[in-house]
């Protein structure tokens, strides 16, 4: 049987399975945690000298993703089982202060969605403080934004998960840091996620022909157009249903995950996932763990931006 024909059979079989799979909310039970622990990689892919500290930051003021606690637990499990990371979770905006950020090698923005009004998570949260007027709020918000940008430039790692790119969605500086801002997404649907370069070390966990993933296909704006990042995963635009009227893309691709070097630090953006069921894919768990190791400098890979 030819390999291309074999992949076609696997693709159609998996597609039917994903379409039938429910993406309803699932409880964060001990049974679910045990399942993810069993599926998680036994060891880290790349050698490391010492355990690194990770902050999973889950503050949100806008859309609430039910998967947030599952995502935090997933990262804890990856760190614990591999022995490569010590993971701490927090929703306290004080963690964005310089002295707090300096305690961690890697920060994960776990669906840190902001409200549509300003699309600024820090402004949203600081505005809850009655002792601050609007001038003080925006000044402090700008300080916190600068803190996270400088954190990366000085060597920190930033892992942005799914809606985490809306944290400061109208800020071009943040958009440049992360590689792009959120524009919109159509309905959840099965997506054939493909590998830009199957030989890249950070996607070795996936089959060469990609995988089927049910999620919201994200489209991007602002700095995304500059393509100042190394893409890892993508989907074909022509395969995405229910795109926004007047903005339909029938050609080309949209990237699902990418990496970029910024100063001495690194950023990884991953659109997966809106759903905890996605973490039941051991290949995706391996991808997250390998990405964490990249972000803390355990492995050097090709980071050449596609625009170059």
C-alpha positions in Angstrom: 0.0 0.0 0.0 1.4 3.4 -1.0 2.1 5.7 2.0 -0.1 8.6 0.5 -3.0 6.2 0.2 -2.4 4.9 3.7 -2.4 8.4 5.2 -5.6 9.2 3.3 -7.3 6.2 4.9 -6.0 7.2 8.4 -7.1 10.8 7.8 -10.7 9.9 6.8 -11.0 7.4 9.7 -9.8 9.9 12.2 -11.9 12.7 10.8 -15.0 10.6 11.3 -13.9 9.8 14.9 -13.3 13.4 15.7 -16.7 14.5 14.3 -18.4 12.1 16.5 -16.4 13.1 19.6 -18.2 15.4 22.0 -16.5 18.6 23.0 -18.7 19.2 25.9 -17.1 20.4 29.2 -15.5 17.7 31.2 -14.9 17.8 34.9 -11.4 18.1 36.3 -11.6 14.8 38.2 -8.9 12.6 39.7 -9.7 10.1 36.9 -9.1 12.7 34.2 -5.8 13.7 35.9 -4.7 10.1 36.1 -5.5 9.6 32.4 -3.4 12.6 31.4 -0.6 11.4 33.7 -0.5 8.1 31.9 -0.5 9.7 28.5 2.2 12.2 29.3 5.8 11.5 28.2 7.8 9.4 30.6 10.9 11.6 30.3 12.0 14.9 28.7 13.1 14.6 25.1 16.2 16.8 25.5 18.8 16.6 28.3 18.6 19.3 31.0 20.9 20.2 33.8 18.4 21.4 36.4 14.7 21.7 37.0 13.3 25.0 35.7 10.6 27.0 37.3 7.3 27.7 35.4 4.5 30.1 36.1 1.1 29.2 34.6 -0.7 32.5 34.6 -4.5 32.1 34.2 -6.0 35.5 35.0 -8.8 36.3 32.6 -11.4 39.2 32.5 -13.0 38.4 29.2 -14.2 35.1 27.7 -13.9 32.3 30.2 -12.4 29.1 28.8 -13.7 26.1 30.7 -10.4 24.4 29.9 -8.2 26.7 31.9 -7.9 24.6 35.1 -7.3 21.5 32.9 -4.6 23.3 31.0 -2.9 24.3 34.3 -3.1 20.8 35.6 -1.7 19.4 32.3 1.4 21.6 32.6 1.8 20.5 36.2 1.7 16.9 35.1 4.2 17.4 32.3 6.6 19.1 34.7 6.2 16.5 37.5 6.4 13.3 35.4 9.3 14.5 33.3 11.1 15.9 36.3 12.1 18.9 34.1 9.9 21.6 35.6 8.5 22.9 38.8 5.1 24.4 37.9 3.2 27.1 39.9 -0.3 28.4 39.0 -1.6 31.8 39.7 -4.3 34.3 38.6 -2.8 37.2 40.6 -1.9 40.2 38.5 1.0 40.9 41.0 2.8 38.1 39.2 3.5 40.5 36.4 5.7 42.6 38.5 9.4 42.5 37.7 10.5 40.9 40.9 7.9 38.1 40.5 8.6 37.4 36.9 12.3 37.1 37.7 11.6 34.0 39.8 10.6 32.0 36.8 12.3 30.6 33.7 9.1 30.3 31.8 5.7 32.0 31.9 2.6 30.4 30.4 -0.3 32.7 29.4 -3.2 30.3 29.8 -6.2 31.7 28.0 -5.5 35.1 29.6 -8.5 36.6 27.7 -9.3 40.3 28.1 -12.6 42.1 27.7 -13.6 43.4 24.2 -13.8 47.0 25.5 -10.1 47.7 25.6 -8.6 44.3 24.9 -6.2 44.9 27.7 -6.1 42.4 30.6 -4.1 44.7 32.8 -6.4 47.6 32.4 -9.4 45.4 33.0 -8.1 44.1 36.3 -6.5 47.3 37.6 -9.8 49.2 36.9 -11.4 47.0 39.7 -9.2 49.0 42.2 -11.3 52.0 43.3 -8.2 53.8 44.5 -6.9 54.1 41.0 -8.2 56.7 38.5 -8.1 56.0 34.7 -4.7 57.7 34.3 -3.1 55.6 37.0 -4.7 52.5 35.6 -3.3 52.9 32.1 0.1 54.0 33.4 0.3 50.9 35.6 -1.0 48.7 32.8 1.7 50.0 30.5 4.3 49.2 33.2 3.2 45.6 33.4 3.2 45.2 29.7 6.7 46.5 29.6 7.7 44.1 32.3 6.6 41.0 30.3 8.3 42.3 27.1 11.5 42.9 29.0 11.2 39.6 30.8 11.4 37.8 27.4 14.1 40.1 26.0 16.3 39.4 29.0 16.1 35.6 28.6 12.6 34.5 29.8 10.4 32.1 28.0 6.8 32.9 27.1 4.3 30.1 26.1 1.0 31.6 24.8 -1.9 29.2 24.8 -5.0 29.6 22.6 -6.7 32.8 23.7 -3.7 34.1 25.5 -2.9 36.2 22.5 -5.8 38.5 23.4 -4.1 39.6 26.7 -3.1 42.9 25.1 -4.8 42.4 21.7 -4.6 46.0 20.6 -1.0 46.5 21.5 1.4 46.3 18.5 4.3 45.9 20.9 2.7 42.8 22.4 1.6 41.6 19.0 5.2 41.8 17.8 6.4 39.9 20.9 4.0 37.0 20.4 3.9 37.0 16.6 0.3 38.2 16.1 -3.0 39.3 17.5 -6.3 37.5 17.6 -8.7 38.5 14.8 -11.6 36.0 14.9 -12.4 32.3 14.7 -15.2 30.4 13.0 -17.1 27.6 14.7 -15.3 24.6 16.3 -14.6 22.0 13.7 -12.2 19.1 12.8 -9.0 20.7 11.5 -6.3 18.8 9.6 -3.3 20.3 11.3 -0.2 19.9 9.1 3.5 20.2 9.8 5.5 23.0 8.1 8.7 20.9 8.4 8.3 17.3 9.7 12.1 17.3 10.5 11.9 20.2 12.9 12.8 19.0 16.4 9.7 20.6 18.0 7.2 18.7 15.9 8.8 15.2 16.0 6.0 13.9 18.1 3.4 14.2 15.3 2.9 12.0 12.3 4.5 13.4 9.2 1.1 13.9 7.6 -0.2 15.9 10.5 -3.2 15.1 12.7 -6.9 15.8 13.1 -7.7 18.3 15.8 -11.2 19.6 16.8 -10.9 23.3 17.8 -11.6 26.9 16.8 -9.5 27.7 13.8 -7.9 31.0 14.8 -7.2 33.8 12.3 -4.8 36.6 13.2 -4.1 40.3 12.6 -1.6 43.1 13.5 2.0 41.8 13.6 1.0 38.4 12.2 1.2 39.9 8.7 4.9 40.5 9.2 5.5 36.7 9.6 8.3 37.5 12.0 8.3 33.9 13.4 9.3 30.3 12.6 6.0 28.5 11.8 5.6 24.9 13.1 2.0 23.9 12.3 -0.7 25.2 9.9 -4.0 24.5 8.2 -5.1 25.0 4.7 -7.5 28.0 4.5 -9.7 26.3 1.9 -10.6 23.5 4.4 -12.0 25.8 7.0 -15.8 26.2 7.2 -17.9 29.2 8.2 -15.3 31.9 7.8 -16.4 35.5 8.3 -18.3 36.8 5.4 -16.3 39.1 3.3 -13.0 37.7 4.7 -13.2 34.2 3.3 -9.8 32.8 2.5 -9.9 30.1 -0.2 -6.1 29.9 -0.8 -3.0 29.8 1.3 -2.5 28.7 4.9 -2.9 30.0 8.4 -0.4 29.0 11.1 -1.5 27.1 14.2 1.7 27.3 16.1 5.0 29.1 15.8 8.2 30.1 17.7 10.2 33.3 17.7 13.4 34.6 19.3 13.2 38.0 21.0 16.3 39.3 22.5 17.8 36.6 24.7 14.4 35.0 25.2 11.9 32.9 23.2 8.1 32.8 22.6 5.9 29.9 21.5 2.3 30.4 20.4 0.0 27.4 20.2 -3.6 27.8 19.2 -4.5 24.3 20.6 -6.6 24.1 22.6 -10.0 25.3 23.6 -10.9 21.7 24.8 -9.5 19.5 27.5 -10.2 16.5 25.3 -7.2 17.7 23.1 -4.8 16.8 25.9 -5.8 13.2 25.5 -3.6 13.2 22.4 -0.2 12.0 23.7 1.5 13.6 20.7 0.2 17.0 21.7 1.4 16.5 25.2 4.8 15.7 23.8 4.7 18.8 21.7 3.9 21.0 24.8 6.7 19.4 26.8 9.2 19.8 24.0 8.1 23.4 23.5 8.7 24.1 27.2 12.2 22.7 26.9 12.8 25.0 23.9 11.6 28.0 25.8 13.9 27.5 28.7 16.9 26.9 26.4 17.3 23.1 26.8 17.5 22.7 23.0 18.6 24.9 20.2 16.5 24.8 17.0 16.0 26.7 13.8 14.2 29.9 14.7 14.6 31.7 11.3 11.5 33.8 10.7 9.5 32.8 7.6 9.7 36.4 6.3 13.5 35.9 5.9 
